[in-house]
Amino acid sequence: MDNNEFIATVSQVNRRVGLTLKKDAALSAVSVKGEVSNFVRHYKSGHIYFTLKDSENSLKCVMFALEAESLNFTPENGQSVIARGKIQVYERDGVYQLYTNRLEPERHEQEQNPDSIFASFLKLKEKLQAEGVFSNSRTLPPYPQKICLITAKDGAALQDIISVFERRYPVLEVLLIPVTVQGKGAPDSIVKALRLANGEKCDIIILARGGGSTEDLWGFNDEDLARAVYASRVPVISAVGHETDFTIADFAADLRAPTPSAAAELATPDLSEIIPALDNLMANLKRRVSGITEKKLSKLNYLVDIINSRVNHLILHRKRELESAERVINALNPEKVFKRGYAAVFDKDGRAIKTAENVGVGDELDVKLAYGKLSVVVLGCEAPAPPD
């Protein structure tokens, strides 16, 4: 190593490049035309950050809050604009960017360039809307049992959604159908996943992807994918990118969520809120059942009293009838008559003798008494006088 060799630090290099750019008059006041991508407005500082791109390259841009406040329009991803400002280096990251002080839409030129990305997006959107592909708006089931999740298996969107499910609705069954969410193969991968999900007994399909540039999300602007979303028999929630990102899949879905986490919240109830409601419902149900039971029991007791009263009355009536019958039987009981001193007379053949006309002197008869019997011989008899 040459001891006289100058070895610069990263900061020194970045500073030198920055000074070089500042000395370039052509870059101190430059106007750049391109399509907006990755547009972000910082919620605290008010600064806006975006990328200008054409068919081959891209340029990072920043516009500070003071200049951003003067904008009379809100830039959108895919919109053709003209940005004016100066090229400088952001030394901390070693990145050069356009420090924008003026920004205006280039609408006329965009209309004259039908091949621009944004123009193709609008053309497809208009076509599908006219065909009714964006008409799905089915109501989501309030208490889903199973949700099919279509996303990358190693993406942040998956972890965000699962985290929300575990916090809000841990009883849910989740079926992950992993797909490619970026690049040329993404649309076909997602279309196949949608068909597979429709073969499952799920209540909701969530199509999700984390944030990214317009190019990263472009696979979700595919016509076949939009038609597959529209044709789904199961309601679809589209959660692609950030809140400011809109894709064709969003319009074809039943519901668009600004983020994957928001999609998870839209698809599920909060169990912590349901349980107290169920407790109140159960308490009300118990009170109603208790009230109904008390009324029925009171009515049952009333009926039992009536039945008991009628049964007792019937028993008493039957008892009196039985006693009366018993008195009659006792009165007619020959044994009772015998005990009062009466006797019954029978001939030797056991036939009852009812009148003296049937008996002659010398006949042998049996006399039954209350206790025992007598064998007698008739010494004489008196026949009854003939009736008048």
Disulfide bonds with the S-S distance in Angstrom:
none
